[in-house]
């Protein structure tokens, strides 16, 4: 079945029931609206979502018009975190192996485990899932992020509160949580012991990751700086040197709590990175897009984007050469929109915004896909299922 939204033809894939959820949740609420998508070297779309305690995976060979039979990743049901900033993650390596990570929500408030599973037979079946981290305390290990580099290295990062709890036990102060990560160099058979990337991360904003052609993995997160300023920090996980943490945004937003609003990150062509994020500081809060240029990590002046009166937020980025695609979600009493802009010069200038989708129902966050050179935007809707929309030229 097809609809026309915002001037683009979109395709409905296995409609999802409307779900009531809110971004300022205190505990995970399972939502079939919160899905993850990715693409492989053949141009297929891969979809991961949680339902009734299991993670399910399916694929489409026709740019999302039809999906094959879903395959369950975990045979034993568990409470899978799937709402807003948290959801199962999916990635496909160059060799065709399919990787999944997700957070299991435990009985204790805010506690979770990060799970991983892989398929080596093109998604026909999945090997037994296992917990990524060696720390098995029933504490916060949540908001996982998954990245597969060009060299096949798999990195899983997450928000972790073991250091916060240790500081409290010692009578010391500790702001926020921490970012931990683990790396697999054997195609997901196992992960090396986790390492701490940074102290004092925001507690509930999703982590953004991308990787360079040489295998360097970049991580972007909301950080708690001095004075409780919740701007963004960034680090590169390279082949040998210890990651250096740098400040990536300078909004100086002071807020006593996590805004549940993660950022987006993409590799630049011939320079550092593109980043898009929400900044609540000052009298003009809203979305920003900027470039991280060169080895000095100098941030270009951020550009304000989106309509703050329509709660613009939750951006997505894709970069191919000098061309960059940026999308975000807006909503008001009339419904929800997915709005996009493009840049043809590596993010130096941008087109006017265009609305790609509108619905009176609820929309998930937008996600870009590169289907062997054909760029599309995917977004899950409560009334029409997964929408796959051709990108603006």
Secondary structure, DSSP 8 states (H G I E B T S, - for coil): -EEEETTEEEE-BS--------TT-SS----TT--EEEE-TT--EEEEEEETTEEEEEEESSTTS-----EES-SS---B--BTTB--EEEE-TTS-EEEEEEEE-SSTT-EEEEEEEESSTTS-----EES-S---SS-EEEEEEEE-TTS-EEEEEEE-HHHHHHHHTT----SEEEEEEEESSTTS-----EEEEEEE-SSS--EEEE-TTS-EEEEEEEEEGGGEEEEEEEEE-SSS----EE------B-SS------EEEE-SSSSEEEEEEE--TTS-EEEEEEEETTTTEE---EEES-GGGT-EEEEEEEETTEEEEEEEEEETTEEEEEEEEESSTTSS----EEEEEESS-B---EEEEETTEEEEEEEETTTEEEEEE---
